[in-house]
């Protein structure tokens, strides 16, 4: 049917002669359901995954009804599928937001507990440096001690910066909605990282429609969202190392809003990590690089603006984050 073509991405000609179970991810589940439909007359399955074009999964609720002749003999099965992929995606996002809220409350307590000893350590380092300055030690010894204290101070500052970000994540402020030009917001966000991209020899491509791109949104939140996504893209390219790095930012009009796509040809996200990218404090970056706060903050911002954030990634090839925002979110 045309609906099946739209959902799975295959034409009628491509699937003609194939059994529907060949498209099922868990074909044993469908085999069992077909047998039950023959015995009972009908059966309904929920959340059945099918393999669509390109290897992506779509989810359907499936109703199977046995067809019988005048003698009551089974002669075939009629199947009706309802695509629930979008509904499941929204459900997962809501679960993720609830999980983030709970983790955020936990993180706030941890941040407060960590912040106080870090502040004390910072004071002790400053005090130690003042004492050492008064002592008559060999210059090499002084240099080594000063370098060690400098390392302690740097790591303490980093720890306090992380706790500050955690507390900022927990103190969720409502968006300050106003009329904004999305093109200008994108340009400003890119401007913050243009120097780093140039230093890393990363080619930046921008695809923005002409004219004013008006929407009602929070420009500060949008800038933070885009800077986080662009920073991740730049980090992924630098981690990959080989070849020419490219980042592409595209803005396009939707029927009821806007879509922003941030793509890179960096490392991509390994399949085993993809389910966790929006988890609070989850990071795959090396020591000193990631805090595990960037993408959870992005998800929270997009949710507060009434939109959705998705991603497509191929390990070793790159990642695209897709942000869809309404033209005028409800206050």
Secondary structure as GFF3:
##gff-version 3
##sequence-region A 1 331
A	DSSP	alpha_helix	2	8	.	.	.	ID=ss1
A	DSSP	alpha_helix	12	15	.	.	.	ID=ss2
A	DSSP	three_ten_helix	20	23	.	.	.	ID=ss3
A	DSSP	alpha_helix	27	40	.	.	.	ID=ss4
A	DSSP	beta_strand	42	51	.	.	.	ID=ss5
A	DSSP	three_ten_helix	53	55	.	.	.	ID=ss6
A	DSSP	beta_strand	57	68	.	.	.	ID=ss7
A	DSSP	beta_strand	74	83	.	.	.	ID=ss8
A	DSSP	alpha_helix	85	134	.	.	.	ID=ss9
A	DSSP	alpha_helix	139	170	.	.	.	ID=ss10
A	DSSP	beta_strand	178	181	.	.	.	ID=ss11
A	DSSP	alpha_helix	182	199	.	.	.	ID=ss12
A	DSSP	beta_strand	202	207	.	.	.	ID=ss13
A	DSSP	beta_strand	214	217	.	.	.	ID=ss14
A	DSSP	alpha_helix	219	240	.	.	.	ID=ss15
A	DSSP	beta_strand	245	253	.	.	.	ID=ss16
A	DSSP	beta_strand	257	264	.	.	.	ID=ss17
A	DSSP	three_ten_helix	271	276	.	.	.	ID=ss18
A	DSSP	alpha_helix	294	304	.	.	.	ID=ss19
A	DSSP	beta_strand	308	314	.	.	.	ID=ss20
A	DSSP	beta_strand	318	326	.	.	.	ID=ss21
###
